[in-house]
Amino acid sequence: MPNLFGQNFTRAQLERYTGAAWQVGGVRHLRFVEGPEDGTEVVQFDTGTGLTFNVLPSRGLDIASAKFRGASLSYDSPAGEAHPAHFEPEGLGWLKTFFCGLLTTCGMTWAGAPCEDEGQALGLHGRYSHLAARYLKTGDEWVGNNRRLWVSGEIREGYLFGPNVVMRRTLSTEVGSNTIQIEDVVKNEGFTKSPLMLIYHINIGFPVLSETTEFVANSKVRPRDEEAAKGVNEYTRFDKPIVGFKEQVFYHDIRPDRRGICHAALLNPAFNNDQGLGILVSYRKKELPFFGQWKLTSAGAYVCGLEPANCSVEGRAKNRQAGTLVFLKPGEEQAIRIDITVLPNNEAIHRARMNL
């Protein structure tokens, strides 16, 4: 049953205290009406605990801004939640509409750095986050004494003489919960095998991220390149914003728990006069064997990306050369689940640290 304001409530109790269910949390389907966001759809979630987040059906059901009790969890870029019509797929043009947010999905048939693969020019990070969802459904329903909030839809990357790959995504949470569940099922509905590259670009910003934040994971780490090698001894720590800081990317081989689930966290025990705040990301290693940590502590671009993936971030050509490029056979499908959990205080941070 929902735990709100330090107390457990049954459905009957909450219905007696409220007129509209939204009063203590819910889900609403809206649309932006100005600027580059004009026409972008948004599904707003409120769990009643202080966790609120915006899901964008126009942008692959990715998660844009997210807050907890007024504090931003995500890094939100100056590009805004632009309508997908503004997408520039060539080279690094993807960045011009990269809202960052809590989750930007990269893929589906290519992801990572721009490259040329078997004669095809591929821009940064693929088309996924600029594809609009079809068959959109939202739900706010009682299941026993739990009130489930969800949105689902279908995102297809397909064209003539090309791939025909579809993602069926459901994002859900509950009133009284601090966890967002992302459940994806990707299927190749074409008649030839198709590459499958997925990077779940989870972007944590200030104030969760600050000079008192620590990255924690049970992992072996290696730097992506020479720039990252300069900071490999400080990958768990973060500086104050520095003008001109160059991004550093670290690859982590995270040890899964007994259930095969990997965990990584950003923990800030000093947040709000030592009350604490953190983010925990959990996923199954069998589906997402790669994990990237994107460290960028530049002035105006202050973000740490936690990135479960089924590939490296170096582009499709290099993944093909390395033998790590995943393919889906015709009719084959892959299920993926990721949980993003807010750790609301130092007690929760301590419990998470003990399990990492």
C-alpha positions in Angstrom: 0.0 0.0 0.0 1.2 3.6 -0.6 3.6 5.0 2.0 3.0 8.8 2.0 4.1 11.4 4.5 5.5 8.7 6.8 2.3 6.7 7.0 0.8 3.7 5.1 -2.6 4.2 3.5 -5.1 1.8 2.0 -7.1 2.6 -1.1 -10.2 3.3 1.0 -8.4 5.7 3.3 -6.9 7.7 0.5 -10.2 7.9 -1.3 -11.8 9.3 1.9 -9.1 12.0 2.2 -9.0 13.2 -1.4 -11.3 14.4 -4.1 -9.2 13.8 -7.2 -6.6 11.0 -7.2 -4.0 13.4 -8.6 -4.0 15.2 -5.2 -1.5 12.6 -3.9 0.1 11.6 -7.2 -0.8 10.4 -10.6 -0.1 10.6 -14.3 -1.1 13.3 -16.9 -0.7 13.5 -20.7 0.2 17.1 -21.9 1.9 18.9 -24.7 4.5 21.8 -24.9 3.3 24.8 -26.8 6.3 27.1 -27.4 10.0 27.2 -28.5 11.7 24.2 -30.0 9.6 22.1 -27.6 6.4 23.1 -29.4 4.3 20.0 -30.2 6.4 17.7 -28.0 4.1 15.5 -25.9 4.9 14.9 -22.3 3.5 12.5 -19.7 4.0 13.8 -16.2 4.4 11.4 -13.3 4.1 12.3 -9.6 4.5 9.4 -7.1 3.5 11.6 -4.1 6.8 11.0 -2.3 8.4 14.0 -4.0 9.5 12.1 -7.1 8.3 13.7 -10.3 9.4 13.1 -13.9 8.5 13.8 -17.5 8.3 11.1 -20.1 8.3 12.2 -23.8 6.2 10.1 -26.2 7.5 12.3 -29.0 11.1 11.3 -28.1 10.9 7.5 -27.8 9.3 7.5 -24.3 12.6 8.7 -22.9 12.6 10.6 -19.5 13.4 14.3 -19.6 13.6 16.4 -16.4 13.2 14.6 -13.0 13.0 16.0 -9.5 12.8 14.8 -6.0 11.3 17.2 -3.4 12.2 20.1 -5.6 15.9 19.0 -6.2 16.8 18.1 -9.8 17.9 14.5 -10.3 18.8 15.0 -14.0 21.1 17.2 -16.0 18.9 19.2 -18.4 20.8 20.6 -21.4 20.1 24.1 -23.0 18.8 22.2 -26.1 15.5 21.6 -24.3 13.0 18.8 -25.0 13.0 19.7 -28.7 10.5 18.3 -31.1 12.0 15.4 -33.1 11.5 17.4 -36.4 14.6 19.4 -35.4 16.8 16.3 -35.4 20.1 16.6 -37.4 21.4 13.0 -37.8 24.7 13.7 -39.5 27.9 13.7 -37.5 27.5 15.3 -34.1 24.2 17.0 -35.0 22.4 14.7 -32.5 23.8 16.9 -29.7 21.8 19.9 -30.9 18.6 18.2 -29.7 20.1 16.2 -26.8 18.0 17.2 -23.9 20.0 14.8 -21.6 17.3 14.5 -18.9 17.1 11.4 -16.7 17.2 9.0 -19.6 18.1 9.3 -23.3 18.1 6.0 -25.1 20.8 5.6 -27.9 20.2 3.1 -30.7 18.6 0.9 -31.9 20.5 -0.2 -35.0 23.5 2.0 -34.2 24.8 4.0 -31.2 28.0 5.6 -30.0 30.5 7.7 -31.9 30.0 8.7 -35.5 31.6 6.4 -38.0 31.3 4.7 -41.4 30.2 1.1 -41.2 30.2 -1.1 -44.3 29.7 2.0 -46.5 27.0 3.6 -44.4 27.7 7.0 -42.7 26.3 6.9 -39.2 25.9 9.9 -36.9 26.2 10.1 -33.2 24.0 7.7 -31.1 21.4 6.7 -33.6 17.8 7.7 -34.2 16.0 6.2 -31.2 15.4 9.3 -29.1 14.0 11.1 -32.1 11.3 8.5 -33.0 7.8 9.1 -31.7 5.9 6.4 -30.0 2.7 4.8 -31.5 -0.1 3.0 -29.7 0.4 5.1 -26.6 -1.4 4.1 -23.4 -1.2 5.6 -19.9 -2.5 4.0 -16.8 -3.4 5.0 -13.2 -4.9 1.9 -11.6 -5.2 0.2 -8.2 -3.8 -3.3 -8.1 -5.0 -4.4 -4.7 -3.8 -1.7 -2.3 -1.0 -0.6 -4.7 -1.7 2.3 -7.1 0.4 1.7 -10.3 1.2 4.5 -12.7 2.5 3.6 -16.2 2.9 4.6 -19.8 3.6 2.3 -22.8 4.1 2.5 -26.5 5.8 1.2 -29.6 8.9 2.8 -31.1 9.9 1.5 -34.6 13.1 2.0 -36.5 12.2 0.9 -40.0 12.4 1.9 -43.6 12.4 0.5 -47.1 15.5 -1.6 -47.9 16.6 -1.1 -44.3 15.9 -2.5 -40.8 12.5 -3.1 -39.2 13.2 -3.2 -35.5 10.5 -2.3 -32.9 10.8 -1.5 -29.2 7.8 -2.0 -27.0 8.5 0.1 -23.9 6.7 0.4 -20.6 7.7 2.9 -17.9 6.1 2.4 -14.5 6.1 3.4 -10.9 3.7 3.4 -7.9 2.2 6.1 -5.7 4.4 6.0 -2.7 7.5 4.7 -4.6 10.9 6.2 -5.3 11.7 3.7 -8.1 11.1 4.0 -11.9 11.0 0.7 -13.8 11.9 0.7 -17.5 10.8 -2.5 -19.3 11.8 -2.8 -23.0 11.2 -5.6 -25.4 13.0 -5.2 -28.8 12.0 -7.4 -31.7 13.4 -7.7 -35.3 10.3 -7.8 -37.4 12.3 -7.8 -40.6 13.4 -10.8 -42.7 17.2 -10.3 -42.4 19.4 -10.1 -39.3 19.7 -6.6 -37.8 22.4 -5.0 -35.6 21.1 -4.1 -32.1 23.0 -1.4 -30.2 21.5 0.1 -27.1 23.0 2.6 -24.6 20.8 3.7 -21.8 22.2 7.2 -21.2 21.2 8.1 -17.6 22.3 11.6 -16.9 22.6 12.8 -13.3 23.1 16.5 -12.5 23.3 19.0 -9.7 22.4 18.9 -6.8 22.7 15.1 -6.7 26.0 15.6 -8.4 28.4 17.9 -6.6 32.0 17.9 -5.2 30.6 15.9 -2.2 29.3 13.1 -4.5 30.9 9.6 -4.9 30.4 7.1 -7.7 30.1 3.6 -6.3 30.1 0.2 -8.1 31.7 -3.2 -7.5 33.7 -3.1 -10.7 36.9 -3.2 -12.6 37.5 0.1 -14.4 39.5 1.1 -17.5 39.7 4.5 -19.3 38.3 4.8 -22.8 41.2 7.0 -24.1 44.2 9.1 -23.1 42.0 11.9 -21.7 40.2 9.5 -19.4 43.5 7.9 -18.4 44.5 11.3 -16.9 41.6 11.0 -14.4 41.4 7.2 -13.8 42.6 7.6 -10.2 39.8 10.1 -9.5 36.9 8.5 -11.4 34.8 8.1 -8.2 35.1 11.8 -7.2 33.9 15.1 -8.8 35.3 18.6 -8.8 33.4 21.9 -8.7 32.5 23.1 -12.2 35.6 23.9 -14.2 35.6 26.0 -17.4 36.9 23.8 -20.3 36.9 20.5 -18.5 37.2 17.7 -21.1 34.9 14.8 -20.9 36.2 11.5 -19.5 34.6 8.1 -20.1 35.4 5.0 -18.1 34.3 1.5 -18.9 33.2 -0.6 -15.9 33.0 -4.4 -15.7 30.5 -4.6 -12.9 30.2 -7.7 -10.8 26.5 -8.8 -10.7 24.8 -10.0 -7.5 23.5 -13.5 -7.0 20.4 -12.7 -9.2 22.6 -11.5 -12.0 21.8 -7.9 -11.4 24.4 -5.1 -11.6 24.2 -1.9 -9.5 25.9 1.5 -9.8 25.2 4.6 -7.7 25.9 8.2 -7.2 25.8 9.0 -3.5 25.8 12.5 -2.0 25.7 12.1 1.8 26.4 15.8 2.4 23.3 17.0 0.4 21.0 19.4 2.3 23.0 19.7 5.5 24.0 16.0 5.6 20.5 14.6 5.0 21.8 12.9 1.9 20.5 12.1 -1.6 21.5 9.5 -4.2 20.6 7.6 -7.3 20.9 3.8 -7.8 20.8 2.2 -11.2 20.1 -1.6 -11.4 20.0 -3.8 -14.5 20.7 -7.4 -15.7 24.2 -8.0 -16.9 23.1 -10.8 -19.3 21.3 -8.2 -21.4 23.6 -5.2 -20.9 27.2 -6.5 -20.4 28.8 -3.0 -20.9 28.6 0.0 -18.5 30.0 3.4 -19.2 30.6 6.3 -16.8 30.5 9.7 -18.5 32.2 12.2 -16.3 31.8 15.9 -17.4 32.3 18.5 -14.7 32.5 21.5 -17.0 30.9 24.9 -16.2 27.4 24.8 -17.6 27.8 21.1 -18.5 28.0 19.4 -15.1 26.8 15.9 -15.4 27.7 12.2 -14.7 26.2 9.6 -17.1 25.5 6.1 -15.8 25.2 4.1 -19.0 24.3 0.4 -19.1 24.7 -0.9 -22.6 25.1 -3.9 -24.9 28.0 -2.2 -26.8 30.9 0.2 -26.3 30.4 3.9 -27.1 33.0 3.8 -29.9 30.6 3.3 -32.8 29.2 0.4 -34.8 32.3 -0.1 -37.0 34.6 -0.6 -34.0 32.1 -2.9 -32.3 31.9 -4.9 -35.4 35.7 -5.1 -35.6 35.9 -6.1 -32.0 33.4 -8.8 -32.4 31.0 -7.2 -29.8 28.3 -6.1 -32.2 25.0 -7.8 -31.3 22.5 -9.0 -34.0 18.9 -9.9 -33.8 17.8 -12.7 -36.1 14.4 -12.3 -38.0 11.7 -12.7 -35.4 14.1 -12.7 -32.5 13.4 -10.5 -29.5 15.3 -9.2 -26.5 13.8 -8.2 -23.1 15.6 -5.6 -21.0 14.8 -4.1 -17.6 16.4 -1.2 -15.7 15.4 0.3 -12.4 16.3 3.8 -11.4 15.8 4.4 -7.6 16.0 7.6 -5.6 17.9 7.2 -2.3 16.1 9.9 -0.3 18.4 10.1 2.8 21.6 8.8 4.4 19.8 5.8 5.8 18.9 4.7 2.3 22.4 5.6 1.1 23.9 3.4 3.8 21.7 0.4 2.9 22.5 0.8 -0.8 26.3 1.1 -0.1 26.2 -2.2 1.9 24.7 -4.0 -1.1 27.0 -2.5 -3.7 
